[in-house]
Amino acid sequence: MKLTRRHFLAWAGLSAVGAVACEGFGIREGELSIQSPVSLPEDLVRGKDNWYTSLCRNCPSCEGILVRVMEGRAKKIQGNPFYPTNQGKSHARCEAGVQALYHPDRISGPMRRGGNRGSGHFVPISWDSAGGSEGGVDILSRQLRDRGNGAVIITKPMRGHLALLTDRFAQAAGLEHLKFEPTGSSGDNVYRAAVKSVYGQDVLPDLDLERANFVLSFGADFLSTWISPTRWNRGYGEFRQGHGRERGTLYHADSRFSMTAANADKWIPVRPGWEGYLALSIAQVIVEENLQAPGVDLDSLLGGPGGHDILNAFRPEVAAPLVGLTPAIANGDPAEFIRHLARDFAGKRPSIAIAGGSAGAHSNGLFNLEAAAVLNWLVGSVGAPGGVTLNPTGPWNGVPASNTASGLDDFQRLPQQIRSGQTRLILLHDADPVHGLPGPVQRDLRDAIENSADLFMVSFSPFIDDTSALADLLLPDRVYLEDWGDDIPDPAPGFQTAGFQQPVVNPLWDLDPRSFPDVLLSAAANLELPENELTRLLPWASYQAMLKEAADALYEENRGSISSRSGAATAADFWTTLLRRGVWHDESATGPNPQPKPGLLRDIAQSASQPAFAGYGGADTLYLAPFSHNTLQDGANAHLPWLQAAPDPVTSMTWQTWIELNDATARRFGIRQGDVVRIESSQGSIRAVAFLTPATPPEVAAIPFGGGRRHGSPWATDRPATESSNVAEILEPTRVAGAGSPAWAGTRVRISPTGESVTLSKLEGTTRSVEVGLSAAEEIIKTIAPGHY
Amino acid sequence: MVTKRIDHKWGMVVDLDRCTGCQACVVACQAENNLPINTKDSFQQARAYEWIRIERYWEGEFPNVKARFIPIMCQHCENAPCEPVCPVYATYHNDEGMNVQVYNRCVGTRYCANNCPYQVRFFNWWEPTWPERMRNQLNPDVTIRSRGIMERCSFCVQRIRRGEITVERRGVEPLTGERIPDVDGPDGRYLNYQRMKDGNFLPACAQACPTNALKFGEQTDPTGPVYQYFQKANEQYDKVHHGEYIDESKTRVYRLLEEMGTKPNVIYLKKVDQFPVNESSH
């Protein structure tokens, strides 16, 4: 048939009708797409998943999480939307919980040391005695009976019922409880002491960043590692671009160019340890120019007219050169820069001053943090929306809601106690002091443990680390996704909150861990205590029973987010709802609203002191700025490959330990990118690879904590000392006056090239990407002036 | 009765003023999508896999220096340069705004990676391996890509499909498990933003992002977080293509390498710069 135009149109019309008619009889569209031969396999999903609430234990902030479980295996961790601090969001560290759970280097079951101490040779034993061989729990009990006098238990600072149980156990067994926290990322004693003296509180305050207009931060890398970064990041997002508000302004004063500095509108590179002088200079301008918030009683804060005179010592003209503000930093006029900053801080209320991290890690750290915190009283931010929200104590009386760490002195005397035979037993849970203590103290402790034949050390960690490698007995704890638990967030979100952790999966068939608190309860039952003493201190049959009892106590109070009003008619309902939500909170149980102590500002100004640097000095030395690693923190997460491979935000470095140097400083010392650099303090030397930046202050060398592990998983230990080193080894053992914590930012170092060079393990340049010169940076990250959109 | 499949048009918005470079999205993506573990060697050989990565750019010199962060993932271009060069049609464009990779069609020519201006495609140079115990973590919804094929961000299509199955086919509210009334309109069986959020169906990166710098949703859903930005971006796109002037200093919305005409389904919101490095900063 000859195809004419008329025929073509007729056929085309018929085809269209046919297509419409056939749709009614055909396969449903969705199904068609599933069966399409060119579909992605991910179009077909099988199986049912369950989501369980729990708590993350990969960092001290302890966020609420949801865990996706399929066929008895944990697959993915996300933030719990019910949890009031992180509100469904999570940190990179949270995700790696599943890697800890299914880690190939988990200790499979209880073991005894089989070779020399530290040789890494351990022999499997059973938990319970059977057939004439003594089980792990009985060995622990026997050692507690024989060596309990003078014994020590070392843990991280704990909160909630685990803290209560451990404290009670220590009391029952006569143990001294040392709490080890190397880098202050959980809010170390310095910050706690400042909170106590400035706000009169034992628990840490929340920061209402969402509603703040101006944030002035001193040394606290709060967007990366400081205390509760997910909570602060959540607030930061709203602070920048929240609906119905003006964009907030962030100034960050820090001696290192941190992730928070990178996100600040203005980074103020201060001389290390002089943050307090900058804060008091701002206070002086506020007082002099009467910029304080309405209702602030200046006379009371200054303790009378004499206070003005004391504050005058911090006039911007005096303070600016001390703080290290050069005309280049301060746009020509350092004194005017401080004045302008003070006017902005006081004028763009609500404002928040944050201080912590490196600012508190100097000999005068407590002064630095107090001087910054007192600014919040001056601008009326304490207890105000968009300011510092003081928190209530925890929901249970007598259950610790904060986690104070032990001072450096406690760890300095421990080696002597071991050598003298006073301490013959150490219990170790989730703490690695041999890796994290400052140089000479960690070496002394290692030496004492290695060379004391009469010492017995028990580790409860599920992994080998530098301290547990020296243990005599390994009693592996469950990983948190297999265990019960609770937490009282510190800081809480402004009201009473209790998070609950439940086992989301069982341990795999080839693993035989036991919950640390349950082992303590078993050991306590064998302590031969008077019956009424055991009942008084540790009346619980199991840790789960203890937590159930705590939940019942909350149920009895019938208040907060789960109560009879919300449908929890019985204690069983309450427990079920609690586990489904993972958290209980009572928004009506808020913190106090105190007034500042009279003379507070005067007292802080009077206590002003300069930072002291022990060891090396002179023109050829640099300030060493150690910092908590974004994902590894102090090294506790070094065995988790996702966290080793997560690029550092500022440098994009992974797997290796690097030293950040300014380009100009590196040229001065003849160092190029990727060179192996020797870093020497009066306490020793380490090596690290050079990463050159345009942002590191010329007189500063910055090195992350967390590298240089000697024992444990290959992911933590398989790099040579040129590429993975522990900066804690070269820290001076100085302490923060008034707080007792290690002054880990108070070391000066000499650097020199070793002549070696390595390829950097970094993301930057990994992809042949837009960053490598195909386009200019400003074409990729476009910017706009505020208020123009 | 014919069950009409709901047409979606997914899109992502990246707010550079919220992004802090924290890496939460990067690790969340690795956990969700069975990415191989990036070893030290893989970084040293410039062969690390990150379906979403944070790039950092320096601006200025000490002391007036800034570092800026930008998350970059597959831009799911409407006019995707990777698609026409694939000789076996392994990469194609679906009708939901997504660029899709069919792994079992891919023969590993790597033409698509060469043609992608965003460098977001990754070639499997090795068979991915995990320690035996760690394989328990792998997501059963996501294919493990074998040696010799190409992979990239899928907008977590497996999570979207779960959402569609739950809400649009089974008609169940993801959070409460209640049955959704079988009605048309925005209240009907429709995977809107709230249901994605409640049901953990957002892409892993957006779900994790603590500052909410990553927003994901239906481009045409006015209740979702991306609607207004895509409206604006499309308006700008049309203007440019009709030769009209766009005042760049008045809009935050832009697409990456817009001049290439790829029309990505990912749009960016400009970083707000209060004190530009080159000007007086206070």
Interface residues (C-beta under 8 A of the other chain):
Chain A: E23 G24 R28 E29 G30 S33 V38 S39 L40 P41 E42 D43 L44 V45 R46 G47 W51 L66 R68 M70 R73 A74 K75 K76 I77 Q78 G79 P81 N86 G88 K89 S90 H91 A92 E95 A96 V98 Q99 L101 Y102 H103 P104 R106 L223 S224 P229 T230 N233 R234 Y236 G237 E238 R240 Q241 R247 T249 F257 M259 A262 N263 D265 K266 W267 P269 T326 A328 I329 A330 N331 F337 H340 L341 L508 D510 N630 T631 P641 W642 L643 A645 A646 P647 P649 V650 S652 T654 W655 Q656 N662 A664 T693 P694 A695 T696 P697 P698 R719 E723 T759 L760 S761 K762 L763 E764 G765 T766 T767 R768 S769 V770 E771 L774 S775 A777 E779 I780 I781 K782 T783 I784 A785 P786 H788 Y789
Chain B: V2 T3 K4 R5 D15 L16 D17 R18 T20 G21 C22 Q23 A24 V26 V27 A28 Q30 A31 E32 I37 N38 T39 K40 F43 Q44 A46 R47 A48 E50 R53 I54 E55 R56 Y57 W58 E59 G60 E61 F62 P63 N64 V65 K66 A67 R68 F69 I70 I72 Y89 Y92 V100 Q101 V102 Y103 N104 R105 P117 Y118 Q119 V120 P131 E132 R133 M134 R135 N136 Q137 L138 N139 P140 D141 V142 T143 S154 V157 Q158 R161 R162 E164 I165 E168 R169 K197 D198 N200 A204 Q207 A208 C209 P210 T211 N212 A213 E248 S249 K250 T251 R252 Y254 L256 L257 Y268 L269 K270 K271 V272 D273 Q274 F275 P276 S280 S281 H282
